[in-house]
Amino acid sequence: MTSVERAAPARRAVSVDRIVGRMRAVGAELPPGDGVAVFNQVYLSVTEELQRRLTGGHFEDSGAADELGARFAGRYLDAVDAAAAGRRTPRCWRPLFQLRRHPSVRATQFALAGINAHIGHDLPLALVETCRARDAGPRELEADFERVGELLTSLEERIREDLMPGPDLLDVADPLTHLLGAWSLERARDGAWAAFRALWGLRGLPDLVEEFVERLDASVGMAGRCLLTPLCR
């Protein structure tokens, strides 16, 4: 087994339809104020939109897009299952699971911390998994990655619509304003694609791949911990 396979272990591919059902079940089991529930609800709405677009001819290769979407979301659900069973989660997810009930962390922060972990760490590994499973390279996935990226951008829009205070409540003096300005979903997407390309290019160098994945996990986790800094209300 190569180090890319250890970093992005092969798992049985499932469909986005099954992933949506699983995410709905996770949401039903969690109390509304739970930080994981906050992220799950936002992410579920976007995954449901992916489900609709897969049947509407939106993607160049709907099979590859379905597999990428399912493998991507599956990594989040693996983290949920690990936390529920008391097992160690990837370091990128630990801040969210550790602080999910903190009274001074706001819903917007929980959502962004989940997106940070999922895009910064899970997306590059899901891309590697999908390429390996479909015997394809980055070029074959790039067009549909961009289309999936459009949906990921709507995550940020939904957060602002559903979780952000109104403009009269969020002003320049609010620490949340500065925290939100320090993180960009577009830059996270660009970083995920670059990390994927690096992993794919290094796949014949197992020691470097292992180090790269370990450091990626740690750095994304550090950013997540900053996003979850408790704020005075």
C-alpha positions as CSV (number, residue, x, y, z in Angstrom):
1,M,0.0,0.0,0.0
2,T,1.4,3.4,-1.0
3,S,1.4,6.3,1.4
4,V,-1.2,8.1,-0.7
5,E,-3.4,5.1,-0.1
6,R,-2.7,5.3,3.7
7,A,-3.4,9.0,3.6
8,A,-6.5,8.6,1.5
9,P,-7.6,5.0,2.3
10,A,-9.8,3.4,-0.2
11,R,-13.4,3.0,0.9
12,R,-16.4,1.6,-0.9
13,A,-17.9,4.3,-3.0
14,V,-21.4,5.3,-2.1
15,S,-23.8,7.7,-3.8
16,V,-24.6,11.2,-2.9
17,D,-28.2,10.0,-2.4
18,R,-27.0,7.7,0.5
19,I,-24.8,10.5,1.9
20,V,-27.8,12.9,2.1
21,G,-29.8,10.3,4.0
22,R,-26.9,9.8,6.5
23,M,-26.5,13.5,7.0
24,R,-30.2,13.9,7.7
25,A,-29.9,11.1,10.3
26,V,-27.0,12.9,11.9
27,G,-28.9,16.1,12.1
28,A,-31.9,14.4,13.7
29,E,-29.7,13.0,16.5
30,L,-28.1,16.3,17.5
31,P,-29.5,19.2,19.6
32,P,-29.9,22.4,17.6
33,G,-27.3,24.4,19.5
34,D,-24.6,21.8,19.0
35,G,-21.7,23.1,16.9
36,V,-21.6,20.0,14.7
37,A,-25.4,20.2,14.2
38,V,-24.9,23.8,13.0
39,F,-22.3,22.8,10.4
40,N,-24.3,19.6,9.4
41,Q,-27.4,21.7,8.6
42,V,-25.6,24.1,6.4
43,Y,-23.6,21.3,4.6
44,L,-26.8,19.2,4.2
45,S,-28.5,22.0,2.3
46,V,-25.6,22.3,-0.1
47,T,-25.3,18.5,-0.5
48,E,-29.1,18.3,-1.4
49,E,-28.4,20.9,-4.1
50,L,-25.6,18.7,-5.4
51,Q,-28.0,15.8,-5.5
52,R,-30.4,17.9,-7.6
53,R,-27.7,19.0,-10.0
54,L,-26.4,15.5,-10.5
55,T,-29.8,14.5,-12.0
56,G,-30.0,17.7,-14.0
57,G,-27.0,17.3,-16.3
58,H,-25.0,20.0,-14.6
59,F,-21.7,18.1,-14.7
60,E,-19.5,16.9,-17.5
61,D,-19.1,13.5,-15.9
62,S,-21.9,13.0,-13.4
63,G,-20.5,9.6,-12.3
64,A,-17.2,11.2,-11.3
65,A,-18.9,14.2,-9.6
66,D,-21.2,11.8,-7.7
67,E,-18.2,9.8,-6.5
68,L,-16.2,12.9,-5.6
69,G,-19.2,14.4,-3.7
70,A,-19.8,11.1,-1.8
71,R,-16.2,10.5,-0.9
72,F,-15.8,14.1,0.2
73,A,-18.9,14.1,2.5
74,G,-17.9,10.6,3.7
75,R,-14.8,12.0,5.3
76,Y,-16.9,14.4,7.4
77,L,-19.2,11.5,8.4
78,D,-16.2,9.3,9.3
79,A,-15.1,12.1,11.7
80,V,-18.7,12.2,13.2
81,D,-18.6,8.5,13.7
82,A,-15.2,8.5,15.2
83,A,-16.1,11.3,17.7
84,A,-19.3,9.5,18.7
85,A,-17.4,6.3,19.3
86,G,-14.7,8.1,21.4
87,R,-12.0,7.5,18.8
88,R,-9.5,10.1,17.7
89,T,-10.6,12.3,14.9
90,P,-8.3,14.0,12.3
91,R,-6.7,17.0,13.9
92,C,-8.5,19.3,11.5
93,W,-11.8,18.3,13.0
94,R,-10.8,18.2,16.7
95,P,-11.5,21.9,17.5
96,L,-15.1,21.6,16.3
97,F,-15.7,18.4,18.3
98,Q,-14.0,19.8,21.4
99,L,-15.7,23.1,21.4
100,R,-19.1,22.2,20.0
101,R,-21.0,23.1,23.2
102,H,-18.9,26.2,24.2
103,P,-21.4,28.9,25.2
104,S,-19.2,31.8,23.9
105,V,-18.7,30.3,20.4
106,R,-21.2,31.6,17.9
107,A,-23.1,29.5,15.3
108,T,-21.2,31.3,12.5
109,Q,-17.9,30.2,13.9
110,F,-19.0,26.6,14.2
111,A,-20.1,26.6,10.5
112,L,-16.9,28.2,9.3
113,A,-14.7,25.8,11.4
114,G,-16.5,22.8,9.8
115,I,-16.0,24.3,6.3
116,N,-12.3,25.0,7.1
117,A,-11.7,21.4,8.1
118,H,-13.7,19.9,5.3
119,I,-12.3,21.9,2.4
120,G,-8.7,22.3,3.7
121,H,-8.1,18.7,4.6
122,D,-10.9,16.4,3.4
123,L,-11.3,17.8,-0.1
124,P,-7.7,17.1,-1.3
125,L,-7.8,13.6,0.0
126,A,-11.2,13.0,-1.6
127,L,-9.9,14.2,-4.9
128,V,-6.9,11.7,-4.6
129,E,-9.3,8.9,-3.7
130,T,-11.6,9.7,-6.7
131,C,-8.7,9.9,-9.2
132,R,-7.3,6.6,-7.9
133,A,-10.7,4.8,-8.0
134,R,-11.5,6.1,-11.5
135,D,-8.0,5.7,-12.9
136,A,-8.0,9.4,-13.8
137,G,-5.8,12.3,-13.3
138,P,-6.3,15.9,-12.1
139,R,-7.1,17.2,-15.6
140,E,-10.1,14.8,-15.9
141,L,-11.6,16.1,-12.6
142,E,-10.8,19.8,-13.0
143,A,-14.0,21.0,-14.8
144,D,-16.3,19.2,-12.4
145,F,-14.2,20.3,-9.4
146,E,-14.9,23.9,-10.5
147,R,-18.7,23.1,-10.6
148,V,-18.6,21.5,-7.2
149,G,-16.7,24.7,-6.1
150,E,-19.6,26.8,-7.1
151,L,-21.7,24.8,-4.7
152,L,-19.1,25.2,-2.0
153,T,-19.2,28.9,-2.5
154,S,-22.9,28.8,-1.7
155,L,-22.0,27.5,1.8
156,E,-20.6,30.9,2.6
157,E,-23.7,32.6,1.2
158,R,-26.0,30.4,3.3
159,I,-24.0,31.1,6.4
160,R,-24.3,34.8,5.9
161,E,-28.0,34.5,5.2
162,D,-28.9,32.1,7.9
163,L,-26.4,32.5,10.7
164,M,-25.0,36.1,10.6
165,P,-26.5,38.8,12.7
166,G,-28.3,41.6,10.7
167,P,-26.2,44.6,9.6
168,D,-27.4,46.6,12.5
169,L,-26.0,44.1,14.9
170,L,-22.7,43.3,13.3
171,D,-20.5,46.3,13.2
172,V,-16.8,47.1,13.0
173,A,-16.4,46.8,16.8
174,D,-17.7,43.3,16.9
175,P,-14.8,40.7,17.2
176,L,-16.8,38.4,14.9
177,T,-16.4,40.9,12.0
178,H,-12.6,40.7,12.3
179,L,-12.7,36.9,12.6
180,L,-14.8,36.4,9.5
181,G,-12.5,38.7,7.6
182,A,-9.5,36.6,8.3
183,W,-10.8,33.5,6.5
184,S,-11.8,33.1,2.8
185,L,-13.6,30.2,1.3
186,E,-12.2,31.0,-2.1
187,R,-8.7,30.9,-0.8
188,A,-9.5,27.6,0.9
189,R,-10.7,26.1,-2.3
190,D,-7.6,27.2,-4.2
191,G,-5.5,25.7,-1.4
192,A,-7.3,22.4,-1.5
193,W,-6.7,22.1,-5.3
194,A,-3.0,23.0,-4.8
195,A,-2.7,20.4,-2.0
196,F,-4.4,17.8,-4.2
197,R,-2.0,18.5,-7.1
198,A,1.0,18.3,-4.7
199,L,-0.2,15.0,-3.3
200,W,-0.8,13.6,-6.8
201,G,2.6,14.7,-7.9
202,L,4.3,13.2,-4.8
203,R,2.5,9.9,-5.0
204,G,5.7,8.0,-5.8
205,L,7.5,9.5,-2.8
206,P,5.8,7.9,0.2
207,D,7.8,9.6,3.0
208,L,7.0,13.1,1.6
209,V,3.4,12.2,1.1
210,E,3.0,11.1,4.7
211,E,4.7,14.3,6.0
212,F,2.6,16.5,3.7
213,V,-0.7,15.0,4.9
214,E,0.3,15.1,8.5
215,R,1.3,18.8,8.3
216,L,-1.8,19.6,6.3
217,D,-4.0,18.1,8.9
218,A,-2.2,20.0,11.7
219,S,-2.2,23.4,9.9
220,V,-5.9,23.1,9.0
221,G,-6.6,22.2,12.6
222,M,-4.7,25.2,13.9
223,A,-6.8,27.5,11.7
224,G,-10.0,25.8,12.9
225,R,-9.0,26.5,16.5
226,C,-8.5,30.2,15.7
227,L,-11.9,30.3,14.1
228,L,-13.5,28.9,17.3
229,T,-11.9,31.5,19.6
230,P,-14.6,32.2,22.2
231,L,-16.1,35.7,21.8
232,C,-17.8,38.0,24.2
233,R,-21.5,38.5,23.3
